[in-house]
Amino acid sequence: MNSIVRHMPDATALQPDFRSAMRQLVGGVSVITVGRGDEITGMTVSSLSSLAVDPPSIIVSLNRTASSWPILQRERVFGANLLAADQIGVAERFAGKGGLRGAERFVGAEWRKQVTGVPLLVGALATLDCEVEEILERHSHAIVIGKVVHVAVAPQSAALAYWHGSYVAVDRDDDLGRLAALSVPDPRLTP
Ligand SMILES: Cc1cc2nc3c(=O)[nH]c(=O)nc-3n(C[C@H](O)[C@H](O)[C@H](O)COP(=O)(O)O)c2cc1C
């Protein structure tokens, strides 16, 4: 009698290729801020994205080992600060460079509060003050859905992105002009 042998794909074996694949993905760099008063911290993320416009909502994926995670879980509010190209230093501080922790990460930049009371970065491309709508804990991470309760947008032209393990600047005036020349015209916009 013939037996059927099923070779289950080994997820662990895929991990190196998966890491390589994800390095190809350009991510906007943001800082998530959590806490109020003296107990504040935050972390650099590239996993932030828009969920919906109605209601204004975002999604971000956080490693549950991060120091921000227990505070976010408890306080149920957070700030999303979309970094400008000249804010690499802020990105590095909130990625924990130099062993900085908690309130130390906020030193050297200006912060303000809006609705929820979490610190929001002055000079960021945009800041979103959020209440946690839902959390989905999956694998090592938590997927957090944030309901946006306040938005501020600043006029900077250059955004900070992360690609292939390095920070890159995306400049509206320089880079987008070149990209427009490469792009395929949208038939909906041509008569
Ligand atoms: C460009 C960049 C993007 C990152 N994106 C994420 C992310 O989306 N989610 C995450 O959990 N960690 C991300 N990290 C790692 C966290 O910033 C880092 O682990 C965290 O700040 C350190 O955690 P700690 O607060 O426990 O020291 C990213 C780091 C960098 C440099």
Ligand as a Chemical Component Dictionary entry (heavy atoms), coordinates in Angstrom:
data_LIG
# 
_chem_comp.id                   LIG 
_chem_comp.type                 NON-POLYMER 
_chem_comp.pdbx_formal_charge   0 
_chem_comp.three_letter_code    LIG 
# 
loop_
_chem_comp_atom.comp_id 
_chem_comp_atom.atom_id 
_chem_comp_atom.alt_atom_id 
_chem_comp_atom.type_symbol 
_chem_comp_atom.charge 
_chem_comp_atom.model_Cartn_x 
_chem_comp_atom.model_Cartn_y 
_chem_comp_atom.model_Cartn_z 
_chem_comp_atom.pdbx_ordinal 
LIG C1  C1  C 0 13.950 51.974 11.512 1  
LIG C2  C2  C 0 13.440 51.095 12.619 2  
LIG C3  C3  C 0 12.146 50.591 12.559 3  
LIG C4  C4  C 0 11.664 49.781 13.584 4  
LIG N1  N1  N 0 10.370 49.313 13.503 5  
LIG C5  C5  C 0 9.866  48.576 14.503 6  
LIG C6  C6  C 0 8.497  48.168 14.461 7  
LIG O1  O1  O 0 7.741  48.458 13.541 8  
LIG N2  N2  N 0 8.034  47.429 15.510 9  
LIG C7  C7  C 0 8.840  47.076 16.559 10 
LIG O2  O2  O 0 8.370  46.393 17.460 11 
LIG N3  N3  N 0 10.141 47.472 16.637 12 
LIG C8  C8  C 0 10.657 48.229 15.640 13 
LIG N4  N4  N 0 11.950 48.673 15.705 14 
LIG C9  C9  C 0 12.755 48.330 16.888 15 
LIG C10 C10 C 0 12.428 49.256 18.053 16 
LIG O3  O3  O 0 12.576 50.630 17.741 17 
LIG C11 C11 C 0 13.343 48.939 19.250 18 
LIG O4  O4  O 0 13.392 47.567 19.439 19 
LIG C12 C12 C 0 12.821 49.555 20.500 20 
LIG O5  O5  O 0 12.902 50.940 20.492 21 
LIG C13 C13 C 0 13.675 49.113 21.646 22 
LIG O6  O6  O 0 12.845 48.625 22.599 23 
LIG P1  P1  P 0 13.035 49.057 24.119 24 
LIG O7  O7  O 0 12.148 50.265 24.281 25 
LIG O8  O8  O 0 12.597 47.875 24.881 26 
LIG O9  O9  O 0 14.487 49.417 24.289 27 
LIG C14 C14 C 0 12.481 49.472 14.695 28 
LIG C15 C15 C 0 13.782 49.984 14.755 29 
LIG C16 C16 C 0 14.250 50.785 13.735 30 
LIG C17 C17 C 0 15.653 51.357 13.836 31 
# 
loop_
_chem_comp_bond.comp_id 
_chem_comp_bond.atom_id_1 
_chem_comp_bond.atom_id_2 
_chem_comp_bond.value_order 
_chem_comp_bond.pdbx_ordinal 
LIG C1  C2  SING 1  
LIG C2  C3  SING 2  
LIG C2  C16 DOUB 3  
LIG C3  C4  DOUB 4  
LIG C4  N1  SING 5  
LIG C4  C14 SING 6  
LIG N1  C5  DOUB 7  
LIG C5  C6  SING 8  
LIG C5  C8  SING 9  
LIG C6  O1  DOUB 10 
LIG C6  N2  SING 11 
LIG N2  C7  SING 12 
LIG C7  O2  DOUB 13 
LIG C7  N3  SING 14 
LIG N3  C8  DOUB 15 
LIG C8  N4  SING 16 
LIG N4  C9  SING 17 
LIG N4  C14 SING 18 
LIG C9  C10 SING 19 
LIG C10 O3  SING 20 
LIG C10 C11 SING 21 
LIG C11 O4  SING 22 
LIG C11 C12 SING 23 
LIG C12 O5  SING 24 
LIG C12 C13 SING 25 
LIG C13 O6  SING 26 
LIG O6  P1  SING 27 
LIG P1  O7  DOUB 28 
LIG P1  O8  SING 29 
LIG P1  O9  SING 30 
LIG C14 C15 DOUB 31 
LIG C15 C16 SING 32 
LIG C16 C17 SING 33 
# 
